Amino acid sequence: MPKSKFVDFKAVKEAITIEQVLEHYGLLDQFKRSGDSLSGPCPIHKGENSTQFRVSISKNCWNCFGECKRGGNILDFVSLTEDVSIREAAIRISDWFKPTFDKPAPKPESPNADQKPKQGKAPRAKSTPKPSSDAQETGPNKPLGFELRNLDAEHPYLLGRGLTEEGIAEFGLGYCDNGSMLGRIVIPIQNVAGQIVAYAGRWPGDPPEDTPKYKFPAGFRKSMEVFNLHRAQQVGTTVPLVIVEGFFDCIHLWEIGLERVVGLMGSQLSKPQEELIVKSLHEDDHIIVMLDEDEAGRTGREQVLQRLAIRAFVKVFQFPQEGQQPTDLSGDELRELVGGAE
């Protein structure tokens, strides 16, 4: 195929699966299938560990947790396996599988200048559409013009969670006895520049029926922020970036000295959060995903893995018991886990 020939990378990736590529190489029989995943030894660096290479069938991507410390799509896989460029990989895949691509429907021809338009009513002038509420919600959260004062930093709930005075003071935690967060432990949420954009309110203990555990102010979009990122990005990259779900998971790791930690404020990674995290990464960076051991956490960490693996080496930590989360591990266990990923 001549070098000048156009190659539609996106079309190739959508037409061919990683399973087909593995089968082309005669490797598919080496992989074990479990639900949406395939696992086996890494074909790229000729590894022997039967779990170091993972494939997500639905996402059509792969990740090596061994020597390669890489991940990506079918183009990346063939490029690394064959030691060729991404373009050459796309060409080889096209030659192997001869995929057919849907051609776009031809555009209707415009009338010639000497053709008269059909008689009829004149078209109604189109009004300028009003911005939708979705469009209005895509902007950043505005910094607050105030800070909550006179919070009770010695509330029994905070002490009962084993938080230190330093951690409580650093993160500005405290019990609020007035306003919209009355009766809750408030947690300041800052944007990447360190400006407070909201306060989250945590009910101290198990909330009454029909009362949410967490409360966020009206209009605040947590999907636009990554908790503690403004602190984490100031830390050197001698340790991996740890991604957790909740506020207290994040604070727990920070208190034991693992300060390069951020929280998603949930189990899902939004597109704005992904962009913020990627901007904070450095070359050859490492990420540890440590979401809760439940259905939502397992789904979320697979999502984070697939979306960030092309940017950095991503390690997913699985807790040994159902329902466990980072606050269930001791400081020594967490430090050993994160230190071992360097």
FENLIN-V232149 format. One record per run of one state. SS is the DSSP state (helix for helix, strand for strand, loop for the rest). FROM is the first residue (numbers start at 1). TO is the last residue. If there is no record, write none. Layout:
ss=SS from=FROM to=TO
ss=SS from=FROM to=TO
This chain:
ss=loop from=1 to=8
ss=helix from=9 to=15
ss=loop from=16 to=17
ss=helix from=18 to=24
ss=loop from=25 to=27
ss=helix from=28 to=30
ss=loop from=31 to=31
ss=strand from=32 to=34
ss=loop from=35 to=36
ss=strand from=37 to=40
ss=loop from=41 to=52
ss=strand from=53 to=56
ss=loop from=57 to=60
ss=strand from=61 to=64
ss=loop from=65 to=70
ss=strand from=71 to=72
ss=loop from=73 to=73
ss=helix from=74 to=82
ss=loop from=83 to=85
ss=helix from=86 to=97
ss=loop from=98 to=132
ss=helix from=133 to=136
ss=loop from=137 to=151
ss=strand from=152 to=152
ss=loop from=153 to=155
ss=helix from=156 to=160
ss=loop from=161 to=164
ss=helix from=165 to=171
ss=loop from=172 to=173
ss=strand from=174 to=176
ss=loop from=177 to=178
ss=helix from=179 to=181
ss=loop from=182 to=183
ss=strand from=184 to=190
ss=loop from=191 to=195
ss=strand from=196 to=203
ss=loop from=204 to=213
ss=strand from=214 to=215
ss=loop from=216 to=221
ss=helix from=222 to=224
ss=loop from=225 to=226
ss=strand from=227 to=227
ss=loop from=228 to=228
ss=helix from=229 to=232
ss=loop from=233 to=240
ss=strand from=241 to=244
ss=loop from=245 to=246
ss=helix from=247 to=255
ss=loop from=256 to=260
ss=strand from=261 to=263
ss=loop from=264 to=270
ss=helix from=271 to=280
ss=loop from=281 to=285
ss=strand from=286 to=289
ss=loop from=290 to=294
ss=helix from=295 to=308
ss=loop from=309 to=312
ss=strand from=313 to=316
ss=loop from=317 to=325
ss=helix from=326 to=328
ss=loop from=329 to=330
ss=helix from=331 to=339
ss=loop from=340 to=342
